Amino acid sequence: MTYAIITLGCKLNQFDSALIAGKLGAASGQARSVEEADLILLNTCTVTHRADREARRLARSLKRSNPRALLAVMGCSARLNETAFRNMPEVNEVLPDEASVRSFLARHAEALTGAAWRPWFGERTRAYLKVQEGCGFPCTYCIVPSVRGPSRSVPPEEVLEGFKLLLDAGYKEIVLTGINTGEYGKDSSFRGGLPALLEMLLKTEGCYRIRLNSVEPKAVTPGLISLMKREKALARHLQIPMQNGSDRVLRAMRRNYRTAFYIELLRKLAEEIPGIGLGADVLAGYPTETCEDFRSTLSLIENSPLAFLHAFSYSPRPGTPAARLAPLEPREVHARTNTLRALGEKKKAAFASGFIGKSLDALTLVSGGGSGRALTTNFLDVELDKKLGANAFVKVHVTSVSEGKVTGRVEAESSTAL
Protein backbone atom coordinates (compact mmCIF):
# COMPACT_ATOMS: atom_id res chain seq x y z
CA MET A 1 0.00 0.00 0.00
CA THR A 2 1.18 3.52 -0.77
CA TYR A 3 0.09 6.29 1.55
CA ALA A 4 0.30 10.02 2.26
CA ILE A 5 -0.34 11.62 5.65
CA ILE A 6 -1.25 15.31 5.90
CA THR A 7 -1.06 16.77 9.41
CA LEU A 8 -2.62 19.97 10.71
CA GLY A 9 -2.18 21.48 14.14
CA CYS A 10 -0.08 20.73 17.17
CA LYS A 11 2.97 18.60 17.92
CA LEU A 12 0.70 15.97 19.46
CA ASN A 13 -0.99 15.56 16.07
CA GLN A 14 2.43 15.30 14.46
CA PHE A 15 3.35 12.52 16.88
CA ASP A 16 0.09 10.68 16.15
CA SER A 17 0.76 10.92 12.41
CA ALA A 18 4.34 9.75 12.86
CA LEU A 19 3.09 6.75 14.81
CA ILE A 20 0.82 5.79 11.91
CA ALA A 21 3.61 6.36 9.38
CA GLY A 22 5.86 4.07 11.41
CA LYS A 23 3.16 1.40 11.61
CA LEU A 24 2.50 1.51 7.87
CA GLY A 25 6.21 1.49 7.12
CA ALA A 26 6.73 -1.54 9.34
CA ALA A 27 3.97 -3.23 7.34
CA SER A 28 5.82 -2.51 4.06
CA GLY A 29 3.76 0.55 3.23
CA GLN A 30 5.49 3.22 1.17
CA ALA A 31 5.13 6.96 1.64
CA ARG A 32 4.23 8.74 -1.58
CA SER A 33 2.97 12.11 -2.77
CA VAL A 34 -0.75 12.81 -2.48
CA GLU A 35 -1.16 12.24 -6.23
CA GLU A 36 0.44 8.78 -6.05
CA ALA A 37 -1.02 7.45 -2.82
CA ASP A 38 -3.59 4.66 -2.49
CA LEU A 39 -4.49 5.93 0.98
CA ILE A 40 -4.58 9.55 2.15
CA LEU A 41 -4.90 10.28 5.88
CA LEU A 42 -5.80 13.82 6.91
CA ASN A 43 -5.06 14.49 10.59
CA THR A 44 -7.09 17.56 11.59
CA CYS A 45 -7.07 20.31 14.20
CA THR A 46 -10.02 22.13 15.79
CA VAL A 47 -8.36 24.74 18.01
CA THR A 48 -10.09 27.55 16.05
CA HIS A 49 -13.00 27.76 13.61
CA ARG A 50 -10.42 28.53 10.92
CA ALA A 51 -8.75 25.19 11.65
CA ASP A 52 -12.07 23.41 11.08
CA ARG A 53 -12.62 25.32 7.85
CA GLU A 54 -9.10 24.56 6.65
CA ALA A 55 -9.62 20.84 7.34
CA ARG A 56 -12.76 20.74 5.20
CA ARG A 57 -11.12 22.78 2.43
CA LEU A 58 -8.10 20.53 2.42
CA ALA A 59 -10.21 17.38 2.31
CA ARG A 60 -11.90 18.62 -0.87
CA SER A 61 -8.56 19.63 -2.38
CA LEU A 62 -6.91 16.29 -1.61
CA LYS A 63 -9.73 14.36 -3.25
CA ARG A 64 -9.50 16.54 -6.35
CA SER A 65 -5.77 15.86 -6.54
CA ASN A 66 -6.32 12.11 -6.37
CA PRO A 67 -9.93 10.98 -6.92
CA ARG A 68 -9.05 7.27 -6.84
CA ALA A 69 -7.43 7.40 -3.38
CA LEU A 70 -9.17 6.32 -0.19
CA LEU A 71 -9.43 9.53 1.89
CA ALA A 72 -9.74 9.13 5.65
CA VAL A 73 -10.10 12.04 8.08
CA MET A 74 -8.95 11.76 11.70
CA GLY A 75 -7.94 14.04 14.56
CA CYS A 76 -9.69 16.64 16.69
CA SER A 77 -11.88 18.22 14.03
CA ALA A 78 -13.01 14.76 12.91
CA ARG A 79 -14.07 14.01 16.46
CA LEU A 80 -15.86 17.31 17.03
CA ASN A 81 -17.46 17.49 13.58
CA GLU A 82 -17.88 13.80 12.76
CA THR A 83 -21.28 14.17 11.10
CA ALA A 84 -20.17 17.09 8.94
CA PHE A 85 -17.22 15.10 7.59
CA ARG A 86 -19.36 12.01 7.01
CA ASN A 87 -21.66 14.15 4.89
CA MET A 88 -18.82 15.27 2.65
CA PRO A 89 -18.81 13.25 -0.61
CA GLU A 90 -15.02 13.57 -0.85
CA VAL A 91 -14.43 11.75 2.47
CA ASN A 92 -14.44 7.95 2.42
CA GLU A 93 -13.86 7.31 6.13
CA VAL A 94 -14.10 9.35 9.33
CA LEU A 95 -11.93 8.17 12.22
CA PRO A 96 -12.98 10.12 15.33
CA ASP A 97 -10.88 8.26 17.90
CA GLU A 98 -7.86 6.01 18.37
CA ALA A 99 -9.90 2.81 18.27
CA SER A 100 -11.40 3.71 14.89
CA VAL A 101 -7.93 4.57 13.53
CA ARG A 102 -6.52 1.21 14.55
CA SER A 103 -9.54 -0.65 13.20
CA PHE A 104 -9.32 1.23 9.90
CA LEU A 105 -5.63 0.46 9.46
CA ALA A 106 -6.19 -3.19 10.29
CA ARG A 107 -8.85 -3.37 7.56
CA HIS A 108 -6.94 -1.59 4.84
CA ALA A 109 -3.22 -2.20 5.32
CA GLU A 110 -1.85 -5.61 4.45
CA ALA A 111 0.55 -7.31 6.88
CA LEU A 112 -0.27 -4.75 9.54
CA THR A 113 -1.01 -7.25 12.28
CA GLY A 114 2.03 -7.58 14.50
CA ALA A 115 3.84 -4.58 13.03
CA ALA A 116 5.38 -2.33 15.67
CA TRP A 117 3.85 0.99 16.71
CA ARG A 118 7.07 2.96 16.29
CA PRO A 119 6.88 6.64 15.22
CA TRP A 120 8.66 7.67 12.03
CA PHE A 121 9.46 11.34 11.38
CA GLY A 122 11.23 10.91 8.06
CA GLU A 123 14.66 12.35 7.41
CA ARG A 124 14.54 14.75 10.32
CA THR A 125 16.88 15.29 13.25
CA ARG A 126 14.14 16.06 15.78
CA ALA A 127 11.31 13.80 16.92
CA TYR A 128 8.27 14.23 19.14
CA LEU A 129 7.40 11.89 21.98
CA LYS A 130 3.95 11.97 23.58
CA VAL A 131 4.10 11.73 27.36
CA GLN A 132 0.64 13.03 28.24
CA GLU A 133 -2.81 13.41 26.69
CA GLY A 134 -5.87 15.49 27.55
CA CYS A 135 -6.44 18.34 29.99
CA GLY A 136 -8.18 18.68 33.35
CA PHE A 137 -8.22 22.49 33.42
CA PRO A 138 -10.81 23.63 30.84
CA CYS A 139 -10.44 27.32 30.04
CA THR A 140 -13.59 29.13 29.00
CA TYR A 141 -12.45 29.56 25.37
CA CYS A 142 -10.89 26.14 24.73
CA ILE A 143 -12.56 23.14 23.10
CA VAL A 144 -9.54 20.83 23.43
CA PRO A 145 -10.55 19.16 26.75
CA SER A 146 -13.87 18.24 25.13
CA VAL A 147 -12.21 16.45 22.21
CA ARG A 148 -9.02 15.17 23.89
CA GLY A 149 -10.59 14.23 27.23
CA PRO A 150 -9.18 14.46 30.77
CA SER A 151 -5.48 14.40 31.57
CA ARG A 152 -3.85 10.98 31.13
CA SER A 153 -0.16 10.25 31.55
CA VAL A 154 1.66 7.74 29.38
CA PRO A 155 3.16 5.15 31.79
CA PRO A 156 6.81 6.04 32.52
CA GLU A 157 8.09 2.69 31.27
CA GLU A 158 6.36 3.31 27.92
CA VAL A 159 7.82 6.81 27.73
CA LEU A 160 11.30 5.42 28.39
CA GLU A 161 10.83 2.68 25.79
CA GLY A 162 9.64 5.23 23.21
CA PHE A 163 12.54 7.53 24.07
CA LYS A 164 15.10 4.78 23.50
CA LEU A 165 13.41 3.70 20.26
CA LEU A 166 13.70 7.23 18.90
CA LEU A 167 17.34 7.46 19.92
CA ASP A 168 18.03 4.09 18.29
CA ALA A 169 16.37 5.41 15.12
CA GLY A 170 18.97 8.20 15.05
CA TYR A 171 17.03 11.23 16.27
CA LYS A 172 19.22 13.55 18.33
CA GLU A 173 16.60 15.90 19.77
CA ILE A 174 13.50 14.49 21.42
CA VAL A 175 10.68 16.95 22.13
CA LEU A 176 8.39 15.79 24.93
CA THR A 177 4.85 16.77 24.11
CA GLY A 178 1.32 16.63 25.45
CA ILE A 179 -1.78 18.77 25.85
CA ASN A 180 -0.73 19.70 29.40
CA THR A 181 2.75 18.21 29.79
CA GLY A 182 3.33 19.75 33.20
CA GLU A 183 0.50 17.64 34.64
CA TYR A 184 2.48 14.47 33.97
CA GLY A 185 1.97 11.80 36.63
CA LYS A 186 -0.78 13.54 38.58
CA ASP A 187 -3.39 11.06 37.36
CA SER A 188 -1.29 8.02 38.34
CA SER A 189 0.83 6.57 41.12
CA PHE A 190 4.01 7.97 39.56
CA ARG A 191 5.74 10.26 42.03
CA GLY A 192 7.72 13.38 41.24
CA GLY A 193 5.84 14.53 38.14
CA LEU A 194 7.56 15.92 35.08
CA PRO A 195 10.95 16.52 36.79
CA ALA A 196 11.09 12.89 37.91
CA LEU A 197 10.23 11.70 34.40
CA LEU A 198 13.00 13.87 32.97
CA GLU A 199 15.51 12.57 35.51
CA MET A 200 14.60 9.01 34.50
CA LEU A 201 15.11 9.76 30.80
CA LEU A 202 18.37 11.61 31.41
CA LYS A 203 19.92 8.46 32.87
CA THR A 204 19.90 7.03 29.34
CA GLU A 205 23.36 6.93 27.81
CA GLY A 206 23.91 8.49 24.42
CA CYS A 207 24.23 11.68 22.44
CA TYR A 208 20.92 13.56 22.58
CA ARG A 209 19.04 16.65 23.69
CA ILE A 210 15.60 16.76 25.33
CA ARG A 211 13.33 19.74 24.71
CA LEU A 212 10.09 20.43 26.49
CA ASN A 213 7.06 21.59 24.58
CA SER A 214 4.57 23.95 26.22
CA VAL A 215 4.47 23.89 30.04
CA GLU A 216 1.76 25.73 31.99
CA PRO A 217 3.00 28.43 34.43
CA LYS A 218 2.05 26.62 37.64
CA ALA A 219 3.85 23.50 36.40
CA VAL A 220 7.20 25.30 36.08
CA THR A 221 8.24 24.31 39.59
CA PRO A 222 11.50 25.03 41.44
CA GLY A 223 12.42 21.38 40.84
CA LEU A 224 12.01 21.76 37.09
CA ILE A 225 13.99 25.00 37.05
CA SER A 226 16.80 23.39 39.06
CA LEU A 227 16.91 20.43 36.68
CA MET A 228 17.08 22.66 33.60
CA LYS A 229 19.83 24.68 35.22
CA ARG A 230 22.14 21.73 35.87
CA GLU A 231 21.39 19.29 33.04
CA LYS A 232 23.16 20.22 29.79
CA ALA A 233 21.11 17.70 27.81
CA LEU A 234 17.93 19.66 28.60
CA ALA A 235 17.34 22.46 26.11
CA ARG A 236 17.45 25.99 27.57
CA HIS A 237 14.01 26.81 26.23
CA LEU A 238 10.45 26.90 27.58
CA GLN A 239 7.13 27.88 26.04
CA ILE A 240 4.93 29.08 28.91
CA PRO A 241 1.35 29.99 27.93
CA MET A 242 0.37 33.48 29.09
CA GLN A 243 -2.84 34.11 27.08
CA ASN A 244 -3.41 37.61 28.48
CA GLY A 245 -1.67 40.32 30.48
CA SER A 246 -4.77 41.45 32.38
CA ASP A 247 -5.83 39.77 35.62
CA ARG A 248 -9.44 40.61 34.84
CA VAL A 249 -9.29 38.68 31.57
CA LEU A 250 -7.28 35.82 33.06
CA ARG A 251 -10.01 35.44 35.68
CA ALA A 252 -12.70 35.43 32.97
CA MET A 253 -10.71 32.82 31.04
CA ARG A 254 -10.48 30.63 34.20
CA ARG A 255 -6.69 30.62 34.03
CA ASN A 256 -5.17 29.45 37.33
CA TYR A 257 -2.53 32.20 37.76
CA ARG A 258 -2.32 35.98 37.68
CA THR A 259 0.09 38.38 36.02
CA ALA A 260 2.25 38.94 39.12
CA PHE A 261 2.94 35.21 39.32
CA TYR A 262 3.72 35.01 35.61
CA ILE A 263 6.07 38.01 35.66
CA GLU A 264 7.93 36.65 38.68
CA LEU A 265 8.26 33.24 37.02
CA LEU A 266 9.82 34.76 33.90
CA ARG A 267 12.18 36.83 36.04
CA LYS A 268 13.28 33.80 38.04
CA LEU A 269 13.88 31.70 34.91
CA ALA A 270 15.92 34.42 33.22
CA GLU A 271 17.95 34.91 36.38
CA GLU A 272 18.51 31.23 37.19
CA ILE A 273 19.19 30.08 33.61
CA PRO A 274 21.04 32.85 31.73
CA GLY A 275 20.35 32.83 27.99
CA ILE A 276 17.18 30.76 28.26
CA GLY A 277 14.76 31.22 25.36
CA LEU A 278 11.32 31.98 26.78
CA GLY A 279 8.16 31.86 24.71
CA ALA A 280 4.47 32.50 25.35
CA ASP A 281 1.11 31.78 23.76
CA VAL A 282 -1.08 34.89 23.67
CA LEU A 283 -4.75 34.99 22.72
CA ALA A 284 -5.93 38.22 21.10
CA GLY A 285 -9.51 39.46 21.26
CA TYR A 286 -11.15 37.47 24.04
CA PRO A 287 -14.79 38.72 24.17
CA THR A 288 -14.36 40.76 27.37
CA GLU A 289 -10.89 42.11 26.50
CA THR A 290 -10.91 45.91 26.52
CA CYS A 291 -8.39 48.25 24.91
CA GLU A 292 -6.91 48.76 28.38
CA ASP A 293 -6.60 45.00 28.87
CA PHE A 294 -4.80 44.72 25.55
CA ARG A 295 -2.41 47.54 26.48
CA SER A 296 -1.65 45.65 29.70
CA THR A 297 -0.76 42.57 27.65
CA LEU A 298 1.55 44.59 25.39
CA SER A 299 3.21 46.23 28.39
CA LEU A 300 3.82 42.91 30.12
CA ILE A 301 5.44 41.46 27.01
CA GLU A 302 7.53 44.53 26.25
CA ASN A 303 8.95 44.63 29.77
CA SER A 304 9.57 40.89 30.05
CA PRO A 305 12.41 38.56 28.98
CA LEU A 306 10.06 36.82 26.54
CA ALA A 307 11.73 36.10 23.19
CA PHE A 308 9.12 34.12 21.24
CA LEU A 309 5.40 34.79 20.87
CA HIS A 310 2.73 32.55 19.46
CA ALA A 311 -0.10 35.04 18.96
CA PHE A 312 -3.46 33.82 17.71
CA SER A 313 -6.95 35.27 17.37
CA TYR A 314 -9.88 34.30 19.54
CA SER A 315 -12.68 32.52 17.74
CA PRO A 316 -15.83 31.18 19.44
CA ARG A 317 -15.92 27.41 19.82
CA PRO A 318 -19.48 26.08 20.20
CA GLY A 319 -19.89 24.32 23.53
CA THR A 320 -17.46 26.53 25.46
CA PRO A 321 -18.60 29.15 28.01
CA ALA A 322 -16.94 31.99 26.09
CA ALA A 323 -19.01 31.18 23.00
CA ARG A 324 -22.04 32.58 24.82
CA LEU A 325 -20.39 36.01 25.06
CA ALA A 326 -20.70 38.72 22.43
CA PRO A 327 -17.50 38.63 20.36
CA LEU A 328 -15.40 41.68 19.56
CA GLU A 329 -15.41 43.22 16.12
CA PRO A 330 -13.39 40.84 13.86
CA ARG A 331 -11.39 43.72 12.43
CA GLU A 332 -10.29 44.72 15.94
CA VAL A 333 -9.33 41.14 16.82
CA HIS A 334 -7.29 40.90 13.63
CA ALA A 335 -5.54 44.21 14.35
CA ARG A 336 -4.63 43.14 17.89
CA THR A 337 -3.27 39.83 16.62
CA ASN A 338 -1.09 41.62 14.07
CA THR A 339 0.18 44.00 16.74
CA LEU A 340 1.17 41.07 18.93
CA ARG A 341 2.90 39.30 16.06
CA ALA A 342 4.88 42.42 15.20
CA LEU A 343 5.90 42.75 18.84
CA GLY A 344 6.90 39.09 18.81
CA GLU A 345 9.23 39.66 15.85
CA LYS A 346 10.76 42.64 17.65
CA LYS A 347 11.31 40.62 20.83
CA LYS A 348 12.84 37.72 18.91
CA ALA A 349 15.27 40.02 17.07
CA ALA A 350 16.28 41.74 20.32
CA PHE A 351 16.85 38.40 22.02
CA ALA A 352 18.90 37.01 19.13
CA SER A 353 20.94 40.21 18.85
CA GLY A 354 22.08 39.73 22.43
CA PHE A 355 24.06 36.69 21.28
CA ILE A 356 26.01 38.33 18.45
CA GLY A 357 29.66 37.50 19.06
CA LYS A 358 28.79 34.65 21.40
CA SER A 359 28.80 30.87 20.95
CA LEU A 360 25.77 28.64 21.47
CA ASP A 361 25.21 24.90 21.52
CA ALA A 362 23.20 23.76 18.52
CA LEU A 363 22.04 20.78 16.49
CA THR A 364 22.31 20.85 12.70
CA LEU A 365 19.02 20.45 10.85
CA VAL A 366 17.96 19.11 7.48
CA SER A 367 18.43 21.98 5.03
CA GLY A 368 17.37 22.14 1.41
CA GLY A 369 19.26 25.33 0.58
CA GLY A 370 22.91 26.01 -0.15
CA SER A 371 23.74 26.83 3.45
CA GLY A 372 23.21 24.79 6.55
CA ARG A 373 20.90 25.38 9.51
CA ALA A 374 21.17 24.63 13.18
CA LEU A 375 18.80 24.96 16.12
CA THR A 376 20.40 26.29 19.28
CA THR A 377 19.63 25.04 22.75
CA ASN A 378 17.65 28.26 23.36
CA PHE A 379 15.60 27.88 20.15
CA LEU A 380 17.34 30.18 17.68
CA ASP A 381 17.23 28.90 14.11
CA VAL A 382 20.67 29.87 12.76
CA GLU A 383 21.70 29.95 9.10
CA LEU A 384 25.27 28.63 8.97
CA ASP A 385 28.24 29.78 6.92
CA LYS A 386 28.60 26.30 5.47
CA LYS A 387 26.42 23.29 4.89
CA LEU A 388 27.00 20.43 7.27
CA GLY A 389 25.34 17.07 7.47
CA ALA A 390 22.21 17.07 9.60
CA ASN A 391 22.15 15.64 13.11
CA ALA A 392 25.48 16.92 14.42
CA PHE A 393 25.94 18.80 17.67
CA VAL A 394 28.01 21.91 17.04
CA LYS A 395 29.16 25.14 18.61
CA VAL A 396 27.73 28.07 16.63
CA HIS A 397 29.20 31.57 16.79
CA VAL A 398 26.39 34.05 16.11
CA THR A 399 27.57 36.72 13.63
CA SER A 400 24.52 38.78 12.69
CA VAL A 401 20.77 39.29 13.04
CA SER A 402 18.92 41.00 10.21
CA GLU A 403 15.24 41.06 9.19
CA GLY A 404 14.43 38.07 11.34
CA LYS A 405 17.34 35.96 10.08
CA VAL A 406 20.06 34.82 12.46
CA THR A 407 23.40 33.86 10.89
CA GLY A 408 26.47 32.25 12.37
CA ARG A 409 29.55 30.17 11.75
CA VAL A 410 30.42 26.73 13.04
CA GLU A 411 33.23 26.75 15.58
CA ALA A 412 33.39 23.09 16.51
CA GLU A 413 31.58 19.79 16.32
CA SER A 414 30.90 17.60 19.31
CA SER A 415 30.02 13.94 19.79
CA THR A 416 27.83 14.69 22.80
CA ALA A 417 24.89 16.90 23.57
CA LEU A 418 26.04 20.22 24.97
Buried (B, 14 or more C-beta within 10 A) or exposed (E): BBBBBBBBBBBBBBBBBBBBBBBBBBBEBEBBEBEEBBBBBBBBBBBBBEBBEBBBEBBBEBBEBBEEBBBBBBBBBBBBBBEBBEEBEBBBBBBBBEEBBBEBBEEBBEEBEEBEEBBBBEEBBBBBBBBBBBBBBBBBBBBBBBBBBBBBBBEBEEBBEBBBBBBEEEBBBBBBBBBBBBBBBBBEEBEBBBBBBBEBBBEBEEBBBBBBBBBBBBBBBEBBBEBBBEBEBBBBBBBBBBBBBBBBBBEBBBBEBBBEBBBEBBEEBBEEBEBBBBBBBBBBBBBBBEEEBBEBBBEBBEEBBBBBBBBBBBBBBEEBBBBEBEBBEEEBBBBBBEBBBEBBEEBBBEBBEEBBEEBBBBBBBBBEEEEBBBBBBBBBBBBBBEEBEBBBBBBBBBBEBEEEEBBBBBEEEEEEBB
